[in-house]
Amino acid sequence: MTNAFHSNSIEDNGERIYGGEAGGYIVRFPGGVTLYHAGDTAVFGDMKLIGEIYKPEIAMAADRRCLHHGPRVKRRSAFAYLGSNT
């Protein structure tokens, strides 16, 4: 499990309740393919470290255009930080 930078809460009867820490996952499949799902996060510098250590062939990130960075920035982070092309 990795860091993800995103606040998290739920609404219950008009009250905001803290929903826990955001996170991402690194999954290594049989055969050696590695996937990194960043979760619902903004781009952050440790993505470079994740790329160097785990070398994911597949990188996934949430694409909620109204929040955080759009798809162009997230795709750029996949290339620059992770070394992933997917």
Biopython code that builds the backbone (N, CA, C, O; Angstrom):
import numpy as np
from Bio.PDB.StructureBuilder import StructureBuilder

atoms = [
    (1, "MET", "N", (0.847, -1.174, 0.000)),
    (1, "MET", "CA", (0.000, 0.000, 0.000)),
    (1, "MET", "C", (0.891, 1.236, 0.000)),
    (1, "MET", "O", (1.926, 1.268, 0.665)),
    (2, "THR", "N", (0.477, 2.254, -0.755)),
    (2, "THR", "CA", (1.258, 3.474, -0.879)),
    (2, "THR", "C", (0.455, 4.684, -0.414)),
    (2, "THR", "O", (-0.757, 4.607, -0.214)),
    (3, "ASN", "N", (1.155, 5.798, -0.249)),
    (3, "ASN", "CA", (0.480, 7.061, 0.055)),
    (3, "ASN", "C", (-0.368, 7.513, -1.112)),
    (3, "ASN", "O", (-0.091, 7.193, -2.268)),
    (4, "ALA", "N", (-1.393, 8.254, -0.795)),
    (4, "ALA", "CA", (-2.162, 9.015, -1.776)),
    (4, "ALA", "C", (-2.536, 10.311, -1.067)),
    (4, "ALA", "O", (-2.874, 10.298, 0.117)),
    (5, "PHE", "N", (-2.478, 11.411, -1.776)),
    (5, "PHE", "CA", (-2.755, 12.702, -1.159)),
    (5, "PHE", "C", (-4.144, 13.170, -1.563)),
    (5, "PHE", "O", (-4.357, 13.707, -2.650)),
    (6, "HIS", "N", (-5.067, 12.949, -0.661)),
    (6, "HIS", "CA", (-6.467, 13.285, -0.916)),
    (6, "HIS", "C", (-7.197, 13.257, 0.418)),
    (6, "HIS", "O", (-6.973, 12.365, 1.237)),
    (7, "SER", "N", (-8.059, 14.219, 0.631)),
    (7, "SER", "CA", (-8.865, 14.184, 1.851)),
    (7, "SER", "C", (-10.036, 13.238, 1.626)),
    (7, "SER", "O", (-10.408, 12.960, 0.486)),
    (8, "ASN", "N", (-10.607, 12.752, 2.699)),
    (8, "ASN", "CA", (-11.649, 11.751, 2.588)),
    (8, "ASN", "C", (-12.670, 11.965, 3.699)),
    (8, "ASN", "O", (-12.325, 11.987, 4.880)),
    (9, "SER", "N", (-13.913, 12.119, 3.310)),
    (9, "SER", "CA", (-14.967, 12.235, 4.314)),
    (9, "SER", "C", (-16.279, 11.749, 3.718)),
    (9, "SER", "O", (-16.420, 11.629, 2.501)),
    (10, "ILE", "N", (-17.218, 11.477, 4.580)),
    (10, "ILE", "CA", (-18.565, 11.099, 4.162)),
    (10, "ILE", "C", (-19.547, 12.025, 4.871)),
    (10, "ILE", "O", (-19.239, 12.597, 5.917)),
    (11, "GLU", "N", (-20.708, 12.160, 4.297)),
    (11, "GLU", "CA", (-21.727, 12.999, 4.920)),
    (11, "GLU", "C", (-22.795, 12.099, 5.533)),
    (11, "GLU", "O", (-23.317, 11.195, 4.879)),
    (12, "ASP", "N", (-23.104, 12.358, 6.776)),
    (12, "ASP", "CA", (-24.118, 11.588, 7.499)),
    (12, "ASP", "C", (-25.059, 12.562, 8.197)),
    (12, "ASP", "O", (-24.666, 13.229, 9.154)),
    (13, "ASN", "N", (-26.272, 12.644, 7.734)),
    (13, "ASN", "CA", (-27.276, 13.559, 8.289)),
    (13, "ASN", "C", (-26.765, 14.993, 8.366)),
    (13, "ASN", "O", (-26.952, 15.676, 9.373)),
    (14, "GLY", "N", (-26.113, 15.447, 7.282)),
    (14, "GLY", "CA", (-25.612, 16.817, 7.225)),
    (14, "GLY", "C", (-24.301, 17.052, 7.943)),
    (14, "GLY", "O", (-23.810, 18.180, 7.956)),
    (15, "GLU", "N", (-23.721, 16.031, 8.539)),
    (15, "GLU", "CA", (-22.454, 16.161, 9.262)),
    (15, "GLU", "C", (-21.343, 15.476, 8.482)),
    (15, "GLU", "O", (-21.514, 14.349, 8.019)),
    (16, "ARG", "N", (-20.198, 16.154, 8.332)),
    (16, "ARG", "CA", (-19.032, 15.567, 7.675)),
    (16, "ARG", "C", (-18.273, 14.692, 8.667)),
    (16, "ARG", "O", (-17.938, 15.126, 9.769)),
    (17, "ILE", "N", (-18.012, 13.463, 8.263)),
    (17, "ILE", "CA", (-17.297, 12.510, 9.114)),
    (17, "ILE", "C", (-16.035, 12.071, 8.383)),
    (17, "ILE", "O", (-16.094, 11.687, 7.214)),
    (18, "TYR", "N", (-14.907, 12.125, 9.058)),
    (18, "TYR", "CA", (-13.625, 11.718, 8.498)),
    (18, "TYR", "C", (-13.712, 10.277, 8.028)),
    (18, "TYR", "O", (-14.192, 9.412, 8.762)),
    (19, "GLY", "N", (-13.248, 10.007, 6.799)),
    (19, "GLY", "CA", (-13.393, 8.681, 6.213)),
    (19, "GLY", "C", (-12.142, 7.834, 6.186)),
    (19, "GLY", "O", (-12.178, 6.722, 5.659)),
    (20, "GLY", "N", (-11.029, 8.313, 6.734)),
    (20, "GLY", "CA", (-9.808, 7.516, 6.748)),
    (20, "GLY", "C", (-8.780, 8.020, 5.751)),
    (20, "GLY", "O", (-9.030, 8.967, 5.005)),
    (21, "GLU", "N", (-7.628, 7.382, 5.748)),
    (21, "GLU", "CA", (-6.517, 7.769, 4.879)),
    (21, "GLU", "C", (-6.737, 7.264, 3.460)),
    (21, "GLU", "O", (-7.244, 6.163, 3.245)),
    (22, "ALA", "N", (-6.346, 8.087, 2.505)),
    (22, "ALA", "CA", (-6.355, 7.664, 1.099)),
    (22, "ALA", "C", (-5.125, 6.797, 0.851)),
    (22, "ALA", "O", (-4.129, 6.915, 1.565)),
    (23, "GLY", "N", (-5.187, 5.938, -0.143)),
    (23, "GLY", "CA", (-4.046, 5.077, -0.427)),
    (23, "GLY", "C", (-4.047, 4.569, -1.846)),
    (23, "GLY", "O", (-5.053, 4.638, -2.553)),
    (24, "GLY", "N", (-2.911, 4.060, -2.248)),
    (24, "GLY", "CA", (-2.751, 3.406, -3.541)),
    (24, "GLY", "C", (-2.205, 2.010, -3.310)),
    (24, "GLY", "O", (-1.853, 1.642, -2.190)),
    (25, "TYR", "N", (-2.139, 1.236, -4.389)),
    (25, "TYR", "CA", (-1.681, -0.154, -4.270)),
    (25, "TYR", "C", (-0.701, -0.511, -5.366)),
    (25, "TYR", "O", (-0.800, -0.031, -6.495)),
    (26, "ILE", "N", (0.237, -1.353, -5.017)),
    (26, "ILE", "CA", (1.155, -1.964, -5.972)),
    (26, "ILE", "C", (0.842, -3.451, -5.954)),
    (26, "ILE", "O", (0.853, -4.091, -4.902)),
    (27, "VAL", "N", (0.564, -3.990, -7.135)),
    (27, "VAL", "CA", (0.202, -5.407, -7.245)),
    (27, "VAL", "C", (1.146, -6.058, -8.243)),
    (27, "VAL", "O", (1.271, -5.602, -9.380)),
    (28, "ARG", "N", (1.811, -7.128, -7.815)),
    (28, "ARG", "CA", (2.669, -7.905, -8.713)),
    (28, "ARG", "C", (1.940, -9.207, -9.026)),
    (28, "ARG", "O", (1.649, -10.002, -8.132)),
    (29, "PHE", "N", (1.651, -9.409, -10.301)),
    (29, "PHE", "CA", (0.897, -10.578, -10.746)),
    (29, "PHE", "C", (1.834, -11.732, -11.078)),
    (29, "PHE", "O", (3.016, -11.516, -11.346)),
    (30, "PRO", "N", (1.309, -12.970, -11.061)),
    (30, "PRO", "CA", (2.113, -14.109, -11.524)),
    (30, "PRO", "C", (2.601, -13.821, -12.944)),
    (30, "PRO", "O", (1.850, -13.304, -13.771)),
    (31, "GLY", "N", (3.816, -14.148, -13.211)),
    (31, "GLY", "CA", (4.403, -13.842, -14.506)),
    (31, "GLY", "C", (5.209, -12.561, -14.484)),
    (31, "GLY", "O", (5.892, -12.241, -15.457)),
    (32, "GLY", "N", (5.138, -11.814, -13.373)),
    (32, "GLY", "CA", (6.003, -10.663, -13.184)),
    (32, "GLY", "C", (5.452, -9.306, -13.553)),
    (32, "GLY", "O", (6.139, -8.307, -13.344)),
    (33, "VAL", "N", (4.238, -9.216, -14.095)),
    (33, "VAL", "CA", (3.670, -7.905, -14.431)),
    (33, "VAL", "C", (3.318, -7.167, -13.139)),
    (33, "VAL", "O", (2.700, -7.733, -12.237)),
    (34, "THR", "N", (3.721, -5.890, -13.064)),
    (34, "THR", "CA", (3.452, -5.079, -11.876)),
    (34, "THR", "C", (2.532, -3.926, -12.241)),
    (34, "THR", "O", (2.743, -3.234, -13.236)),
    (35, "LEU", "N", (1.506, -3.732, -11.417)),
    (35, "LEU", "CA", (0.525, -2.667, -11.592)),
    (35, "LEU", "C", (0.596, -1.730, -10.397)),
    (35, "LEU", "O", (0.697, -2.179, -9.255)),
    (36, "TYR", "N", (0.544, -0.448, -10.655)),
    (36, "TYR", "CA", (0.443, 0.552, -9.592)),
    (36, "TYR", "C", (-0.859, 1.308, -9.790)),
    (36, "TYR", "O", (-1.054, 1.965, -10.813)),
    (37, "HIS", "N", (-1.743, 1.216, -8.818)),
    (37, "HIS", "CA", (-2.967, 2.027, -8.831)),
    (37, "HIS", "C", (-2.764, 3.120, -7.801)),
    (37, "HIS", "O", (-2.675, 2.850, -6.603)),
    (38, "ALA", "N", (-2.690, 4.365, -8.276)),
    (38, "ALA", "CA", (-2.365, 5.488, -7.406)),
    (38, "ALA", "C", (-3.504, 5.880, -6.478)),
    (38, "ALA", "O", (-3.298, 6.653, -5.542)),
    (39, "GLY", "N", (-4.699, 5.360, -6.721)),
    (39, "GLY", "CA", (-5.839, 5.779, -5.923)),
    (39, "GLY", "C", (-6.282, 7.165, -6.356)),
    (39, "GLY", "O", (-5.913, 7.632, -7.433)),
    (40, "ASP", "N", (-7.055, 7.807, -5.536)),
    (40, "ASP", "CA", (-7.564, 9.150, -5.839)),
    (40, "ASP", "C", (-6.593, 10.154, -5.246)),
    (40, "ASP", "O", (-6.767, 10.597, -4.111)),
    (41, "THR", "N", (-5.575, 10.514, -6.008)),
    (41, "THR", "CA", (-4.507, 11.363, -5.492)),
    (41, "THR", "C", (-4.088, 12.399, -6.516)),
    (41, "THR", "O", (-4.341, 12.256, -7.712)),
    (42, "ALA", "N", (-3.451, 13.429, -6.030)),
    (42, "ALA", "CA", (-2.753, 14.366, -6.903)),
    (42, "ALA", "C", (-1.381, 13.770, -7.207)),
    (42, "ALA", "O", (-0.951, 12.825, -6.547)),
    (43, "VAL", "N", (-0.714, 14.312, -8.183)),
    (43, "VAL", "CA", (0.645, 13.884, -8.497)),
    (43, "VAL", "C", (1.556, 14.300, -7.343)),
    (43, "VAL", "O", (1.435, 15.412, -6.828)),
    (44, "PHE", "N", (2.467, 13.415, -6.935)),
    (44, "PHE", "CA", (3.400, 13.733, -5.860)),
    (44, "PHE", "C", (4.760, 13.113, -6.145)),
    (44, "PHE", "O", (4.861, 12.115, -6.859)),
    (45, "GLY", "N", (5.798, 13.708, -5.586)),
    (45, "GLY", "CA", (7.175, 13.355, -5.902)),
    (45, "GLY", "C", (7.559, 11.916, -5.625)),
    (45, "GLY", "O", (8.410, 11.373, -6.329)),
    (46, "ASP", "N", (6.968, 11.278, -4.630)),
    (46, "ASP", "CA", (7.325, 9.896, -4.316)),
    (46, "ASP", "C", (6.884, 8.913, -5.395)),
    (46, "ASP", "O", (7.271, 7.745, -5.361)),
    (47, "MET", "N", (6.081, 9.371, -6.348)),
    (47, "MET", "CA", (5.737, 8.496, -7.475)),
    (47, "MET", "C", (7.004, 8.091, -8.222)),
    (47, "MET", "O", (7.080, 6.990, -8.766)),
    (48, "LYS", "N", (7.992, 8.971, -8.250)),
    (48, "LYS", "CA", (9.268, 8.648, -8.892)),
    (48, "LYS", "C", (9.950, 7.487, -8.167)),
    (48, "LYS", "O", (10.477, 6.575, -8.803)),
    (49, "LEU", "N", (9.936, 7.525, -6.847)),
    (49, "LEU", "CA", (10.519, 6.455, -6.047)),
    (49, "LEU", "C", (9.758, 5.139, -6.252)),
    (49, "LEU", "O", (10.367, 4.075, -6.360)),
    (50, "ILE", "N", (8.450, 5.220, -6.304)),
    (50, "ILE", "CA", (7.626, 4.026, -6.568)),
    (50, "ILE", "C", (8.021, 3.423, -7.911)),
    (50, "ILE", "O", (8.154, 2.206, -8.038)),
    (51, "GLY", "N", (8.209, 4.294, -8.924)),
    (51, "GLY", "CA", (8.629, 3.820, -10.242)),
    (51, "GLY", "C", (10.000, 3.167, -10.230)),
    (51, "GLY", "O", (10.211, 2.145, -10.883)),
    (52, "GLU", "N", (10.933, 3.755, -9.488)),
    (52, "GLU", "CA", (12.292, 3.214, -9.435)),
    (52, "GLU", "C", (12.351, 1.880, -8.709)),
    (52, "GLU", "O", (13.081, 0.982, -9.128)),
    (53, "ILE", "N", (11.598, 1.735, -7.634)),
    (53, "ILE", "CA", (11.650, 0.515, -6.829)),
    (53, "ILE", "C", (10.836, -0.616, -7.452)),
    (53, "ILE", "O", (11.325, -1.739, -7.570)),
    (54, "TYR", "N", (9.600, -0.329, -7.850)),
    (54, "TYR", "CA", (8.679, -1.384, -8.285)),
    (54, "TYR", "C", (8.581, -1.530, -9.798)),
    (54, "TYR", "O", (8.117, -2.564, -10.278)),
    (55, "LYS", "N", (9.003, -0.525, -10.564)),
    (55, "LYS", "CA", (8.998, -0.552, -12.022)),
    (55, "LYS", "C", (7.674, -1.075, -12.603)),
    (55, "LYS", "O", (7.669, -2.075, -13.321)),
    (56, "PRO", "N", (6.568, -0.412, -12.300)),
    (56, "PRO", "CA", (5.278, -0.905, -12.800)),
    (56, "PRO", "C", (5.160, -0.787, -14.316)),
    (56, "PRO", "O", (5.494, 0.246, -14.897)),
    (57, "GLU", "N", (4.685, -1.851, -14.946)),
    (57, "GLU", "CA", (4.406, -1.813, -16.379)),
    (57, "GLU", "C", (3.069, -1.134, -16.656)),
    (57, "GLU", "O", (2.850, -0.587, -17.737)),
    (58, "ILE", "N", (2.180, -1.177, -15.670)),
    (58, "ILE", "CA", (0.850, -0.583, -15.802)),
    (58, "ILE", "C", (0.643, 0.375, -14.639)),
    (58, "ILE", "O", (0.865, 0.015, -13.483)),
    (59, "ALA", "N", (0.215, 1.607, -14.950)),
    (59, "ALA", "CA", (-0.078, 2.599, -13.910)),
    (59, "ALA", "C", (-1.495, 3.101, -14.112)),
    (59, "ALA", "O", (-1.904, 3.405, -15.233)),
    (60, "MET", "N", (-2.242, 3.187, -13.018)),
    (60, "MET", "CA", (-3.622, 3.656, -13.066)),
    (60, "MET", "C", (-3.816, 4.767, -12.048)),
    (60, "MET", "O", (-3.204, 4.759, -10.980)),
    (61, "ALA", "N", (-4.677, 5.729, -12.390)),
    (61, "ALA", "CA", (-5.009, 6.820, -11.470)),
    (61, "ALA", "C", (-6.444, 7.251, -11.730)),
    (61, "ALA", "O", (-6.945, 7.144, -12.849)),
    (62, "ALA", "N", (-7.089, 7.733, -10.699)),
    (62, "ALA", "CA", (-8.451, 8.249, -10.848)),
    (62, "ALA", "C", (-8.425, 9.462, -11.767)),
    (62, "ALA", "O", (-7.461, 10.227, -11.759)),
    (63, "ASP", "N", (-9.462, 9.638, -12.548)),
    (63, "ASP", "CA", (-9.555, 10.783, -13.451)),
    (63, "ASP", "C", (-10.840, 11.540, -13.139)),
    (63, "ASP", "O", (-11.849, 11.394, -13.830)),
    (64, "ARG", "N", (-10.785, 12.343, -12.096)),
    (64, "ARG", "CA", (-11.932, 13.183, -11.750)),
    (64, "ARG", "C", (-11.547, 14.592, -12.128)),
    (64, "ARG", "O", (-10.890, 15.295, -11.360)),
    (65, "ARG", "N", (-11.953, 15.002, -13.306)),
    (65, "ARG", "CA", (-11.492, 16.260, -13.878)),
    (65, "ARG", "C", (-11.842, 17.476, -13.028)),
    (65, "ARG", "O", (-11.197, 18.518, -13.153)),
    (66, "CYS", "N", (-12.832, 17.364, -12.183)),
    (66, "CYS", "CA", (-13.205, 18.524, -11.369)),
    (66, "CYS", "C", (-12.276, 18.698, -10.173)),
    (66, "CYS", "O", (-12.268, 19.763, -9.556)),
    (67, "LEU", "N", (-11.501, 17.685, -9.834)),
    (67, "LEU", "CA", (-10.598, 17.745, -8.684)),
    (67, "LEU", "C", (-9.183, 17.401, -9.114)),
    (67, "LEU", "O", (-8.984, 16.742, -10.135)),
    (68, "HIS", "N", (-8.227, 17.831, -8.362)),
    (68, "HIS", "CA", (-6.815, 17.484, -8.559)),
    (68, "HIS", "C", (-6.342, 17.885, -9.946)),
    (68, "HIS", "O", (-6.702, 18.947, -10.453)),
    (69, "HIS", "N", (-5.545, 17.043, -10.545)),
    (69, "HIS", "CA", (-4.991, 17.285, -11.868)),
    (69, "HIS", "C", (-5.807, 16.511, -12.893)),
    (69, "HIS", "O", (-6.368, 15.458, -12.589)),
    (70, "GLY", "N", (-5.867, 17.031, -14.081)),
    (70, "GLY", "CA", (-6.595, 16.372, -15.160)),
    (70, "GLY", "C", (-5.802, 15.218, -15.755)),
    (70, "GLY", "O", (-4.695, 14.925, -15.302)),
    (71, "PRO", "N", (-6.358, 14.564, -16.764)),
    (71, "PRO", "CA", (-5.722, 13.390, -17.355)),
    (71, "PRO", "C", (-4.370, 13.676, -18.001)),
    (71, "PRO", "O", (-3.499, 12.807, -17.998)),
    (72, "ARG", "N", (-4.174, 14.873, -18.555)),
    (72, "ARG", "CA", (-2.901, 15.204, -19.195)),
    (72, "ARG", "C", (-1.766, 15.203, -18.170)),
    (72, "ARG", "O", (-0.690, 14.669, -18.437)),
    (73, "VAL", "N", (-2.001, 15.797, -17.006)),
    (73, "VAL", "CA", (-0.972, 15.843, -15.960)),
    (73, "VAL", "C", (-0.731, 14.446, -15.404)),
    (73, "VAL", "O", (0.418, 14.078, -15.159)),
    (74, "LYS", "N", (-1.766, 13.673, -15.202)),
    (74, "LYS", "CA", (-1.584, 12.321, -14.664)),
    (74, "LYS", "C", (-0.844, 11.430, -15.646)),
    (74, "LYS", "O", (-0.013, 10.616, -15.243)),
    (75, "ARG", "N", (-1.136, 11.577, -16.928)),
    (75, "ARG", "CA", (-0.412, 10.784, -17.925)),
    (75, "ARG", "C", (1.062, 11.190, -17.921)),
    (75, "ARG", "O", (1.942, 10.334, -18.016)),
    (76, "ARG", "N", (1.331, 12.476, -17.814)),
    (76, "ARG", "CA", (2.709, 12.958, -17.762)),
    (76, "ARG", "C", (3.435, 12.381, -16.553)),
    (76, "ARG", "O", (4.605, 12.012, -16.649)),
    (77, "SER", "N", (2.749, 12.302, -15.421)),
    (77, "SER", "CA", (3.385, 11.742, -14.227)),
    (77, "SER", "C", (3.703, 10.272, -14.430)),
    (77, "SER", "O", (4.714, 9.784, -13.924)),
    (78, "ALA", "N", (2.861, 9.562, -15.157)),
    (78, "ALA", "CA", (3.123, 8.141, -15.425)),
    (78, "ALA", "C", (4.415, 7.988, -16.219)),
    (78, "ALA", "O", (5.210, 7.091, -15.936)),
    (79, "PHE", "N", (4.635, 8.851, -17.208)),
    (79, "PHE", "CA", (5.864, 8.780, -17.989)),
    (79, "PHE", "C", (7.069, 9.257, -17.193)),
    (79, "PHE", "O", (8.088, 8.569, -17.127)),
    (80, "ALA", "N", (6.954, 10.433, -16.590)),
    (80, "ALA", "CA", (8.107, 11.054, -15.941)),
    (80, "ALA", "C", (8.496, 10.370, -14.646)),
    (80, "ALA", "O", (9.678, 10.125, -14.407)),
    (81, "TYR", "N", (7.529, 10.060, -13.814)),
    (81, "TYR", "CA", (7.828, 9.513, -12.498)),
    (81, "TYR", "C", (7.916, 7.997, -12.488)),
    (81, "TYR", "O", (8.811, 7.429, -11.864)),
    (82, "LEU", "N", (7.003, 7.348, -13.169)),
    (82, "LEU", "CA", (6.914, 5.897, -13.047)),
    (82, "LEU", "C", (7.692, 5.155, -14.117)),
    (82, "LEU", "O", (8.040, 3.989, -13.933)),
    (83, "GLY", "N", (7.970, 5.813, -15.233)),
    (83, "GLY", "CA", (8.628, 5.107, -16.323)),
    (83, "GLY", "C", (7.648, 4.180, -17.029)),
    (83, "GLY", "O", (8.050, 3.355, -17.850)),
    (84, "SER", "N", (6.369, 4.313, -16.712)),
    (84, "SER", "CA", (5.338, 3.457, -17.302)),
    (84, "SER", "C", (4.828, 4.093, -18.573)),
    (84, "SER", "O", (4.811, 5.318, -18.690)),
    (85, "ASN", "N", (4.417, 3.288, -19.518)),
    (85, "ASN", "CA", (3.842, 3.830, -20.741)),
    (85, "ASN", "C", (2.379, 3.468, -20.902)),
    (85, "ASN", "O", (1.801, 3.699, -21.964)),
    (86, "THR", "N", (1.771, 2.908, -19.877)),
    (86, "THR", "CA", (0.369, 2.517, -19.937)),
    (86, "THR", "C", (-0.419, 3.266, -18.895)),
    (86, "THR", "O", (-1.630, 3.076, -18.782)),
]
sb = StructureBuilder()
sb.init_structure("model")
sb.init_model(0)
sb.init_chain("A")
sb.init_seg("    ")
for serial, (resi, resn, name, xyz) in enumerate(atoms, 1):
    if name == "N":
        sb.init_residue(resn, " ", resi, " ")
    sb.init_atom(name, np.array(xyz, "f"), 0.0, 1.0, " ", f" {name:<3s}", serial, name[0])
structure = sb.get_structure()
